[in-house]
Amino acid sequence: MANNNAIILTEKVKSRIYLIRKEKVILDFDLAEMYDVETRALKQAVKRNLNRFPDDFMFQLKKKEWQKLITICDKLGPIKFSPALPFAFTEQGVAMLSSVLNSKRAIEVNIAIMRAFVQLRKFLYSNEKLDKKLKELENQTKLKFGEQQEQINLIFETIKELIKEESKPKNPIGFSIK
């Protein structure tokens, strides 16, 4: 039963990972909810330990970034009216939170968050690997089949489009801000 709870928590975490400034991050209010603490308390703990959170571990969203996220993300609910700009924690920043929020719940949540980041990385890596293999195969066939090249190119383009469509998550994992 505990394993099922870990899987459910990992899936819940995946939906709260955003891509902001080309970094996969989780926002402070989502972390606070997962850790079962108030956002204010989480932010206070972080501010008391700022030396543990360099810019590559955590950054505060700019007003423009926050407004853009609000417009593309329906699930933010009442938090979108908060006057405070949220902190965004990278994978390393989330790991550092376990030392700042030292509780059994914080440890359990951190484990689930680390697993979610690992799964996301594996998914992205597998698609890159498949794309590389496809390009190698495409280059090999160019050398072997000169006159049928147009038809072969069409087949490769079709396969690439199918891969792109298939690799898109059925249920989006987080949201992206560019």
C-alpha atoms as a printed R data frame, in Angstrom:
    type eleno elety resid chain resno      x      y       z
1   ATOM     1    CA   MET     A     1  0.000  0.000   0.000
2   ATOM     2    CA   ALA     A     2  2.862  2.389   0.787
3   ATOM     3    CA   ASN     A     3  4.256  1.804  -2.710
4   ATOM     4    CA   ASN     A     4  0.908  2.838  -4.256
5   ATOM     5    CA   ASN     A     5  0.981  6.065  -2.251
6   ATOM     6    CA   ALA     A     6  4.516  6.760  -3.539
7   ATOM     7    CA   ILE     A     7  3.375  6.230  -7.147
8   ATOM     8    CA   ILE     A     8  0.355  8.502  -6.670
9   ATOM     9    CA   LEU     A     9  2.520 11.197  -5.063
10  ATOM    10    CA   THR     A    10  5.102 10.934  -7.866
11  ATOM    11    CA   GLU     A    11  2.366 11.379 -10.488
12  ATOM    12    CA   LYS     A    12  0.980 14.351  -8.552
13  ATOM    13    CA   VAL     A    13  4.454 15.908  -8.475
14  ATOM    14    CA   LYS     A    14  4.929 15.516 -12.253
15  ATOM    15    CA   SER     A    15  1.886 17.696 -12.898
16  ATOM    16    CA   ARG     A    16  3.457 20.491 -10.852
17  ATOM    17    CA   ILE     A    17  6.747 20.704 -12.677
18  ATOM    18    CA   TYR     A    18  6.985 23.820 -14.823
19  ATOM    19    CA   LEU     A    19  9.562 24.845 -17.396
20  ATOM    20    CA   ILE     A    20 10.621 28.393 -16.521
21  ATOM    21    CA   ARG     A    21 13.847 30.047 -17.730
22  ATOM    22    CA   LYS     A    22 14.709 26.710 -19.376
23  ATOM    23    CA   GLU     A    23 14.728 25.052 -15.943
24  ATOM    24    CA   LYS     A    24 12.372 22.375 -14.647
25  ATOM    25    CA   VAL     A    25 11.046 23.835 -11.404
26  ATOM    26    CA   ILE     A    26  8.366 23.435  -8.761
27  ATOM    27    CA   LEU     A    27  6.830 26.580  -7.272
28  ATOM    28    CA   ASP     A    28  6.805 27.363  -3.559
29  ATOM    29    CA   PHE     A    29  3.033 27.110  -3.068
30  ATOM    30    CA   ASP     A    30  2.931 23.645  -4.652
31  ATOM    31    CA   LEU     A    31  5.820 22.512  -2.457
32  ATOM    32    CA   ALA     A    32  4.154 23.983   0.621
33  ATOM    33    CA   GLU     A    33  0.983 22.040  -0.140
34  ATOM    34    CA   MET     A    34  2.932 18.807  -0.661
35  ATOM    35    CA   TYR     A    35  4.937 19.342   2.554
36  ATOM    36    CA   ASP     A    36  1.723 20.238   4.382
37  ATOM    37    CA   VAL     A    37  3.049 23.611   5.570
38  ATOM    38    CA   GLU     A    38  1.932 27.158   4.864
39  ATOM    39    CA   THR     A    39  3.624 28.851   1.918
40  ATOM    40    CA   ARG     A    40  4.567 31.678   4.275
41  ATOM    41    CA   ALA     A    41  6.347 29.218   6.596
42  ATOM    42    CA   LEU     A    42  8.209 27.587   3.696
43  ATOM    43    CA   LYS     A    43  9.368 30.982   2.414
44  ATOM    44    CA   GLN     A    44 10.480 32.026   5.914
45  ATOM    45    CA   ALA     A    45 12.547 28.851   6.307
46  ATOM    46    CA   VAL     A    46 14.169 29.473   2.928
47  ATOM    47    CA   LYS     A    47 14.882 33.152   3.680
48  ATOM    48    CA   ARG     A    48 16.528 32.170   6.986
49  ATOM    49    CA   ASN     A    49 18.798 29.826   5.018
50  ATOM    50    CA   LEU     A    50 19.385 31.802   1.800
51  ATOM    51    CA   ASN     A    51 23.024 30.754   1.670
52  ATOM    52    CA   ARG     A    52 21.787 27.191   0.950
53  ATOM    53    CA   PHE     A    53 19.841 28.349  -2.127
54  ATOM    54    CA   PRO     A    54 22.065 29.818  -4.863
55  ATOM    55    CA   ASP     A    55 20.458 30.982  -8.103
56  ATOM    56    CA   ASP     A    56 20.743 27.550  -9.725
57  ATOM    57    CA   PHE     A    57 18.770 26.018  -6.810
58  ATOM    58    CA   MET     A    58 16.041 28.649  -6.480
59  ATOM    59    CA   PHE     A    59 14.958 31.937  -8.004
60  ATOM    60    CA   GLN     A    60 12.001 34.258  -7.578
61  ATOM    61    CA   LEU     A    61  9.731 34.689 -10.566
62  ATOM    62    CA   LYS     A    62  9.610 38.114 -12.129
63  ATOM    63    CA   LYS     A    63  6.232 39.805 -12.315
64  ATOM    64    CA   LYS     A    64  6.038 39.298 -16.088
65  ATOM    65    CA   GLU     A    65  6.822 35.551 -15.743
66  ATOM    66    CA   TRP     A    66  4.187 35.169 -13.021
67  ATOM    67    CA   GLN     A    67  1.550 36.958 -15.107
68  ATOM    68    CA   LYS     A    68  2.336 34.772 -18.111
69  ATOM    69    CA   LEU     A    69  2.052 31.620 -16.002
70  ATOM    70    CA   ILE     A    70 -1.284 32.789 -14.613
71  ATOM    71    CA   THR     A    71 -2.671 33.304 -18.119
72  ATOM    72    CA   ILE     A    72 -1.695 29.840 -19.381
73  ATOM    73    CA   CYS     A    73 -2.392 27.805 -16.243
74  ATOM    74    CA   ASP     A    74 -5.993 27.363 -15.141
75  ATOM    75    CA   LYS     A    75 -5.167 25.237 -12.094
76  ATOM    76    CA   LEU     A    76 -3.619 28.051 -10.048
77  ATOM    77    CA   GLY     A    77 -6.943 28.979  -8.435
78  ATOM    78    CA   PRO     A    78 -6.856 31.608  -5.687
79  ATOM    79    CA   ILE     A    79 -3.047 31.637  -5.523
80  ATOM    80    CA   LYS     A    80 -2.975 33.682  -8.729
81  ATOM    81    CA   PHE     A    81 -4.280 36.682  -6.785
82  ATOM    82    CA   SER     A    82 -1.396 36.602  -4.303
83  ATOM    83    CA   PRO     A    83  0.652 39.817  -4.324
84  ATOM    84    CA   ALA     A    84  3.858 37.885  -3.505
85  ATOM    85    CA   LEU     A    85  5.891 36.522  -6.392
86  ATOM    86    CA   PRO     A    86  6.579 32.797  -5.975
87  ATOM    87    CA   PHE     A    87  9.946 31.122  -5.577
88  ATOM    88    CA   ALA     A    88 10.821 28.500  -8.197
89  ATOM    89    CA   PHE     A    89 12.903 25.551  -6.970
90  ATOM    90    CA   THR     A    90 15.056 23.441  -9.277
91  ATOM    91    CA   GLU     A    91 15.678 19.779  -8.527
92  ATOM    92    CA   GLN     A    92 18.711 20.711  -6.417
93  ATOM    93    CA   GLY     A    93 16.722 23.360  -4.568
94  ATOM    94    CA   VAL     A    94 14.012 20.847  -3.723
95  ATOM    95    CA   ALA     A    95 16.674 18.479  -2.408
96  ATOM    96    CA   MET     A    96 18.088 21.296  -0.265
97  ATOM    97    CA   LEU     A    97 14.621 21.942   1.184
98  ATOM    98    CA   SER     A    98 14.816 18.605   3.003
99  ATOM    99    CA   SER     A    99 17.617 20.032   5.154
100 ATOM   100    CA   VAL     A   100 15.633 23.191   5.864
101 ATOM   101    CA   LEU     A   101 12.274 21.499   6.475
102 ATOM   102    CA   ASN     A   102 13.427 18.615   8.617
103 ATOM   103    CA   SER     A   103 10.336 16.464   9.123
104 ATOM   104    CA   LYS     A   104  9.216 12.967   8.201
105 ATOM   105    CA   ARG     A   105  6.734 14.423   5.689
106 ATOM   106    CA   ALA     A   106  9.470 16.550   4.067
107 ATOM   107    CA   ILE     A   107 11.638 13.463   3.580
108 ATOM   108    CA   GLU     A   108  8.763 11.447   2.019
109 ATOM   109    CA   VAL     A   109  7.809 14.284  -0.306
110 ATOM   110    CA   ASN     A   110 11.433 14.899  -1.332
111 ATOM   111    CA   ILE     A   111 11.817 11.241  -2.292
112 ATOM   112    CA   ALA     A   112  8.691 11.441  -4.467
113 ATOM   113    CA   ILE     A   113  9.872 14.694  -6.069
114 ATOM   114    CA   MET     A   114 13.310 13.261  -6.872
115 ATOM   115    CA   ARG     A   115 11.621 10.226  -8.468
116 ATOM   116    CA   ALA     A   116  9.414 12.492 -10.597
117 ATOM   117    CA   PHE     A   117 12.433 14.466 -11.841
118 ATOM   118    CA   VAL     A   118 14.266 11.213 -12.667
119 ATOM   119    CA   GLN     A   119 11.262  9.852 -14.605
120 ATOM   120    CA   LEU     A   120 10.994 13.101 -16.556
121 ATOM   121    CA   ARG     A   121 14.715 12.994 -17.376
122 ATOM   122    CA   LYS     A   122 14.443  9.349 -18.537
123 ATOM   123    CA   PHE     A   123 11.496 10.212 -20.778
124 ATOM   124    CA   LEU     A   124 13.362 13.100 -22.396
125 ATOM   125    CA   TYR     A   125 16.534 11.028 -22.800
126 ATOM   126    CA   SER     A   126 14.715  8.129 -24.478
127 ATOM   127    CA   ASN     A   127 13.212 10.475 -27.077
128 ATOM   128    CA   GLU     A   128 16.618 12.028 -27.817
129 ATOM   129    CA   LYS     A   129 18.131  8.555 -28.208
130 ATOM   130    CA   LEU     A   130 15.376  7.460 -30.597
131 ATOM   131    CA   ASP     A   131 15.793 10.633 -32.650
132 ATOM   132    CA   LYS     A   132 19.558 10.021 -32.916
133 ATOM   133    CA   LYS     A   133 19.030  6.413 -34.099
134 ATOM   134    CA   LEU     A   134 16.507  7.565 -36.681
135 ATOM   135    CA   LYS     A   135 18.953 10.144 -38.059
136 ATOM   136    CA   GLU     A   136 21.682  7.503 -38.301
137 ATOM   137    CA   LEU     A   137 19.344  5.184 -40.198
138 ATOM   138    CA   GLU     A   138 18.288  8.023 -42.482
139 ATOM   139    CA   ASN     A   139 21.925  8.818 -43.322
140 ATOM   140    CA   GLN     A   140 22.684  5.174 -44.068
141 ATOM   141    CA   THR     A   141 19.757  4.867 -46.471
142 ATOM   142    CA   LYS     A   142 20.783  8.055 -48.302
143 ATOM   143    CA   LEU     A   143 24.037  6.349 -49.251
144 ATOM   144    CA   LYS     A   144 22.371  3.111 -50.388
145 ATOM   145    CA   PHE     A   145 19.286  4.296 -52.246
146 ATOM   146    CA   GLY     A   146 19.971  7.346 -54.399
147 ATOM   147    CA   GLU     A   147 17.011  7.225 -56.814
148 ATOM   148    CA   GLN     A   148 14.314  6.344 -54.277
149 ATOM   149    CA   GLN     A   149 15.501  9.101 -51.955
150 ATOM   150    CA   GLU     A   150 12.354 11.228 -52.229
151 ATOM   151    CA   GLN     A   151 10.116  8.353 -51.175
152 ATOM   152    CA   ILE     A   152 12.499  7.374 -48.373
153 ATOM   153    CA   ASN     A   153 12.609 10.996 -47.161
154 ATOM   154    CA   LEU     A   154  8.822 11.040 -47.092
155 ATOM   155    CA   ILE     A   155  8.791  7.842 -45.012
156 ATOM   156    CA   PHE     A   156 11.297  9.300 -42.539
157 ATOM   157    CA   GLU     A   157  9.340 12.535 -42.220
158 ATOM   158    CA   THR     A   158  6.164 10.547 -41.553
159 ATOM   159    CA   ILE     A   159  7.924  8.455 -38.898
160 ATOM   160    CA   LYS     A   160  9.296 11.602 -37.235
161 ATOM   161    CA   GLU     A   161  5.835 13.161 -37.129
162 ATOM   162    CA   LEU     A   162  4.401  9.988 -35.604
163 ATOM   163    CA   ILE     A   163  7.129  9.979 -32.956
164 ATOM   164    CA   LYS     A   164  6.440 13.618 -32.122
165 ATOM   165    CA   GLU     A   165  2.739 12.919 -31.748
166 ATOM   166    CA   GLU     A   166  3.350  9.764 -29.721
167 ATOM   167    CA   SER     A   167  5.870 11.422 -27.416
168 ATOM   168    CA   LYS     A   168  3.429 14.173 -26.480
169 ATOM   169    CA   PRO     A   169  2.032 13.218 -23.079
170 ATOM   170    CA   LYS     A   170 -1.645 12.335 -23.086
171 ATOM   171    CA   ASN     A   171 -1.962 14.278 -19.839
172 ATOM   172    CA   PRO     A   172  0.494 17.192 -19.976
173 ATOM   173    CA   ILE     A   173  3.289 17.073 -17.407
174 ATOM   174    CA   GLY     A   174  3.425 20.551 -15.979
175 ATOM   175    CA   PHE     A   175  3.420 23.695 -18.074
176 ATOM   176    CA   SER     A   176  6.027 25.598 -19.986
177 ATOM   177    CA   ILE     A   177  6.779 29.314 -19.980
178 ATOM   178    CA   LYS     A   178  8.999 30.679 -22.716
